[in-house]
Amino acid sequence: MADNQLVDDVGDDDIFVYTGGRVPRDVKRVRFSGSTSFVRAMEFLNCEQLIEVGGHDKIKKIKQEAFIHCRRLRWVSNMNGVIEIEVKAFFGCNALCHVEFEKLEIIGESSFGWCRSLVSVSMPSVRRVGENAFQDCDRLTDVAFGEDLEGIGGNAFLNCTALRRIAIPLKDGLIVEDDAFDWCGNLSSVDVIGGIHKTISSSHMESWRDEMYVEIDVINQTLPDTPLDGKTAAIQQWIVTVIARMEHYKFEHQKFVLKEAMTLLELALWKAKLNENESNNIDVETVGRKEHRVTCGASIVIKNVLPFLALKGS
């Protein structure tokens, strides 16, 4: 077995320590040695007895078809250092029900296709989900991504018939194709994650905040009755609408803040002038009214201060 060896010092003879080289087809449980930084392409191809894989934080990549058709593989644990999973890495792992990938950023094409025992997926660091990544995962009910998500490829969740909920950020162009969630008949809930909630809570008007929350919830009112082949398009259009409304209120908020700041600045300039007159024993009431008309002119504020305020508000 070259550099590999069976472990018998942990009280379980069927644990196989992987350090590189060919893997026996009848292996049942695998633990990667600390020297391993990636899983080779097709290294565990058709290991139909394999049920468990344990890794470590130094493993950064799982290459294409590494575990393809490992039909009894159920658990993949301690893979929190993995950044990329390549094409069809776990394709056809029908029994796979538990995965841990806290730092995963890239999910390759068909990586988890036909993983028909996956029930929920939480991958907070994922940036890109490839085409057909979770196709035919027909027990998958819940999918949660993080605010770093940038794109979901075509047919990514095709035929995930049990899928009910997804958690995604609101970003323009997030869903690349209009078929990412086709035939997900039970998809009825979209949770919005990321900074949008902080942006809404900082809105100046309560009516703006209320309208935005209503706009966000629209998808959860309409999605249950949306046809099977129209759910992706409905989510795409909803994202566009919410982002456009948010940009409108952000613009209105900035205008309000600038107007308020200009008013406060004018009052401060007037007060400063009155204080100066008082210190020079000038008739404050007479001169103050005159100076109010002069120093509170918009030309002073716009010429000297508006560029600064615009910069701060951008």
VOFI-154674 format. One line per 5 residues: number of its first residue (from 1); their letters; for each residue x, y, z of C-alpha. Coordinates in steps of 0.25 Angstrom, whole numbers, plus 2048, in hexadecimal, padded with zeros to 3 digits. Layout:
<sites>
NUM	A	X Y Z; ...
</sites>
This chain:
<sites>
1	MADNQ	800 800 800; 80C 809 7FE; 80C 815 808; 7FE 812 80D; 7FB 809 819
6	LVDDV	7F0 803 821; 7EE 809 82F; 7ED 7FF 83A; 7F1 808 845; 7E4 80F 847
11	GDDDI	7DC 802 849; 7D6 802 83B; 7DD 7FA 830; 7D4 7FF 825; 7D9 80E 826
16	FVYTG	7E3 810 81A; 7ED 81C 81B; 7EF 822 80E; 7FC 828 80A; 7FC 827 7FB
21	GRVPR	7FC 81C 7F1; 7F2 812 7ED; 7E6 80F 7F6; 7E1 801 7F8; 7D3 800 7F2
26	DVKRV	7CD 7F9 7FE; 7D1 804 808; 7C6 808 812; 7CB 813 81A; 7D6 81D 816
31	RFSGS	7DE 827 81E; 7E7 831 817; 7F5 832 81C; 7FA 840 820; 803 841 814
36	TSFVR	7F8 841 80A; 7F4 84E 804; 7EA 84A 7FA; 7E2 83D 7F5; 7E6 838 7E8
41	AMEFL	7DD 837 7DC; 7D5 82A 7DC; 7DE 825 7E7; 7D1 81E 7EE; 7CA 81B 7E1
46	NCEQL	7C0 810 7E3; 7C4 80D 7F1; 7B6 807 7F4; 7BA 802 802; 7BE 810 807
51	IEVGG	7B5 816 811; 7BD 820 819; 7C8 82A 815; 7CF 833 820; 7D9 83E 81C
56	HDKIK	7E0 84A 822; 7E1 859 820; 7ED 858 817; 7E5 852 80B; 7E2 85D 802
61	KIKQE	7DC 857 7F6; 7D4 84A 7F2; 7D7 848 7E3; 7CE 843 7D8; 7C6 836 7DA
66	AFIHC	7CE 833 7E7; 7C3 82B 7ED; 7BA 829 7E1; 7B0 81D 7E3; 7B4 81A 7F1
71	RRLRW	7A6 816 7F3; 7A7 812 802; 7AF 81F 806; 7A7 825 811; 7B0 82F 819
76	VSNMN	7BB 839 815; 7C0 840 821; 7CB 849 825; 7CD 84F 818; 7CC 85D 81C
81	GVIEI	7D8 862 815; 7D3 85E 807; 7D1 86A 7FE; 7CD 863 7F1; 7C6 857 7ED
86	EVKAF	7C8 853 7DE; 7BF 84D 7D4; 7B7 841 7D8; 7BF 83F 7E5; 7B4 839 7EC
91	FGCNA	7AB 835 7E0; 7A2 829 7E3; 7A5 828 7F2; 797 824 7F4; 799 821 803
96	LCHVE	7A0 82E 806; 798 835 811; 7A2 83E 819; 7AD 847 814; 7B5 852 81B
101	FEKLE	7BC 85D 812; 7BC 86A 81A; 7C6 871 811; 7C2 86B 804; 7C1 876 7F9
106	IIGES	7C0 86F 7EC; 7B6 863 7E9; 7B9 85D 7DB; 7B0 858 7D1; 7A7 84C 7D5
111	SFGWC	7B0 84B 7E2; 7A4 846 7EA; 79B 841 7DF; 793 835 7E3; 796 836 7F2
116	RSLVS	788 831 7F5; 78A 830 804; 78E 83F 806; 784 846 80F; 78A 853 812
121	VSMPS	796 85B 80D; 79C 867 814; 7A8 86D 80D; 7AA 87B 812; 7B7 87E 80A
126	VRRVG	7B3 879 7FD; 7B5 883 7F1; 7B1 87B 7E5; 7A8 870 7E3; 7AA 868 7D6
131	ENAFQ	7A0 863 7CC; 798 857 7D1; 7A0 857 7DE; 794 851 7E6; 78C 84B 7DB
136	DCDRL	782 840 7DF; 785 841 7EE; 777 83E 7F0; 777 83E 7FF; 77E 84B 800
141	TDVAF	774 854 808; 77D 860 80D; 788 868 807; 790 873 80D; 79B 87B 807
146	GEDLE	7A2 888 80D; 7A3 896 808; 7AF 893 800; 7A7 88B 7F6; 7A9 891 7E8
151	GIGGN	7A3 888 7DE; 79A 87B 7DD; 79C 874 7D0; 791 86E 7C6; 789 862 7CB
156	AFLNC	791 862 7D8; 785 85D 7E0; 77D 856 7D5; 773 84C 7DA; 776 84E 7E8
161	TALRR	767 84B 7EA; 768 84C 7FA; 76F 859 7FA; 766 863 802; 770 86E 807
166	IAIPL	77C 875 802; 784 880 809; 78B 88A 7FF; 790 898 7FF; 78A 8A2 7F5
171	KDGLI	794 8A5 7EA; 792 8A9 7DC; 795 89D 7D3; 795 893 7DE; 78D 889 7D6
176	VEDDA	795 887 7C9; 78A 87F 7C1; 77B 87F 7C2; 77B 870 7C5; 783 86F 7D2
181	FDWCG	776 86A 7DA; 76E 864 7D0; 765 858 7D4; 767 85C 7E3; 758 85B 7E5
186	NLSSV	759 85D 7F4; 762 869 7F4; 759 874 7FC; 763 87C 804; 76F 885 802
191	DVIGG	776 88B 80E; 77E 897 80B; 78C 898 812; 797 8A2 812; 798 8B1 814
196	IHKTI	78A 8B5 80E; 784 8B4 81C; 78D 8BE 822; 78B 8C7 816; 77C 8C6 818
201	SSSHM	77D 8C8 827; 785 8D5 825; 77B 8DB 81B; 776 8E9 820; 767 8E6 81E
206	ESWRD	75F 8DB 825; 756 8DB 819; 762 8D8 810; 766 8CC 819; 758 8C6 81A
211	EMYVE	757 8C7 80B; 765 8C0 809; 761 8B5 812; 754 8B3 80B; 75C 8B3 7FD
216	IDVIN	765 8A8 803; 75A 89F 807; 753 8A0 7FA; 75A 894 7F5; 756 88B 800
221	QTLPD	747 88F 7FD; 748 88C 7EE; 752 880 7ED; 749 875 7F2; 740 878 7E7
226	TPLDG	74A 87A 7DC; 74B 86F 7D1; 756 864 7D2; 75E 86A 7C7; 75C 878 7CB
231	KTAAI	762 879 7D9; 770 87D 7D4; 76A 889 7CC; 761 88D 7D7; 76D 88E 7E1
236	QQWIV	776 895 7D7; 76B 8A0 7D4; 769 8A1 7E3; 778 8A4 7E5; 778 8AF 7DB
241	TVIAR	76B 8B5 7E1; 770 8B5 7EF; 77E 8BB 7EB; 778 8C6 7E3; 76F 8CA 7EE
246	MEHYK	77A 8CA 7F8; 783 8D2 7EF; 777 8DC 7EE; 776 8DD 7FD; 785 8DE 7FF
251	FEHQK	785 8EA 7F5; 779 8F1 7FD; 780 8EE 80A; 78D 8F5 805; 785 901 800
256	FVLKE	77E 902 80D; 78B 901 815; 792 90B 80C; 786 915 80E; 786 913 81D
261	AMTLL	795 915 81E; 795 922 815; 78A 928 81E; 792 924 82B; 79E 92B 825
266	ELALW	797 937 821; 792 939 82F; 7A0 936 835; 7A6 941 82C; 79B 94B 830
271	KAKLN	79D 947 83F; 7AC 949 83D; 7AA 957 837; 7A1 95B 842; 7AB 957 84C
276	ENESN	7B6 95E 845; 7AD 96B 845; 7AB 969 854; 7B9 968 857; 7BC 975 850
281	NIDVE	7B0 97C 857; 7A8 97E 84A; 799 97F 84B; 796 971 849; 787 972 846
286	TVGRK	789 97C 83B; 795 976 835; 791 968 837; 784 96A 82E; 78D 970 824
291	EHRVT	798 965 825; 78D 95A 825; 789 95E 817; 797 95F 812; 79E 953 818
296	CGASI	793 949 817; 793 94A 808; 793 93D 800; 79F 942 7F8; 7A9 942 804
301	VIKNV	7A5 933 808; 7A4 92E 7FA; 7B2 934 7F6; 7BA 930 802; 7B3 924 809
306	LPFLA	7AA 91D 7FF; 7B6 916 7F8; 7BA 911 806; 7AC 90C 80A; 7AA 905 7FC
311	LKGS	7B8 8FE 7FE; 7B4 8F9 80C; 7A6 8F4 808; 7AB 8EC 7FC
</sites>
